[in-house]
Structure formats: C-alpha cells, structure tokens
Amino acid sequence: MSRVIVLGALHYDVVVDAPRLPDVDETLPGSGVDYRFGGKGGNQAVAAARMGADVAMTGRVGRDAAAGVILGVLDAAGVDRSEVAEVDAASGMSVAFSLPSGEYGAVIV
C-alpha cells in the first residue's frame, strides 16, 4: 500500500454559534461554542487515515494545551506524527463564527 504524506496546518479550532457577524466594536451573545481539532492538513490526514490509508503528517505544534488535543486526535486516527515538530510557540488556532444560514467566517493564527 502506498503511503499518504500530508504537509499542512494543524489547528485547535474554537467555533462560536452566532446569530450574525458582529459589527465593529459590537459584542453579540452566542448560542454555543465547540472546541475542535482542525487545520486543513490535519483534517486531510485524519480523514485519509479513517478511510484506511497509511498516513504520515508533517507539520508543527506548540508546547501548549492545544498541542495535546491536536496530537491526541492524530494518534487516535492512527496518523504517523513522527515528523510533527513541537516548537516554542503557540499552536495554530482558528476562531470561527458559525451562522444560522450555514455560512461561517474564521480568523487563524
């Protein structure tokens, strides 16, 4: 079997359910929040592994609590993370607004 190698972002996502996007300097009440594994590369690696592929992930995470979540999801999916570096920085993160219409917007760091 061929090996799938994924090079890409690994993120910890915070998804907020909001009635709409806030205006500048406005605070809105949300109706829920969810914390998720994410990042385009991470999502692709986990999806391929769950479909039975032999997957290796290349990327980086910080030395923080978010890294534990990210690495735990990769491990649970059976993704080889031996090339995922732990660096002295914050792990990637996304803060997303999920709207009732199904649309969303996000900011990544």
SULSULPE-V639459 format. One record per residue. N is the residue number from 1. SS is DSSP state (~ for helix, > for strand, _ for the rest). Layout:
BEGIN
n | ss
N | SS
N | SS
END
This chain:
BEGIN
n | ss
1 | _
2 | _
3 | >
4 | >
5 | >
6 | >
7 | >
8 | _
9 | _
10 | _
11 | >
12 | >
13 | >
14 | >
15 | >
16 | >
17 | >
18 | >
19 | _
20 | _
21 | _
22 | _
23 | _
24 | _
25 | _
26 | _
27 | _
28 | _
29 | _
30 | >
31 | >
32 | >
33 | >
34 | >
35 | >
36 | >
37 | >
38 | >
39 | _
40 | ~
41 | ~
42 | ~
43 | ~
44 | ~
45 | ~
46 | ~
47 | ~
48 | ~
49 | ~
50 | ~
51 | _
52 | _
53 | _
54 | >
55 | >
56 | >
57 | >
58 | >
59 | >
60 | >
61 | >
62 | _
63 | _
64 | _
65 | ~
66 | ~
67 | ~
68 | ~
69 | ~
70 | ~
71 | ~
72 | ~
73 | ~
74 | ~
75 | ~
76 | ~
77 | ~
78 | _
79 | _
80 | >
81 | >
82 | >
83 | >
84 | >
85 | >
86 | >
87 | _
88 | _
89 | _
90 | _
91 | _
92 | >
93 | >
94 | >
95 | >
96 | >
97 | >
98 | >
99 | >
100 | _
101 | _
102 | _
103 | _
104 | >
105 | >
106 | >
107 | >
108 | >
109 | _
END
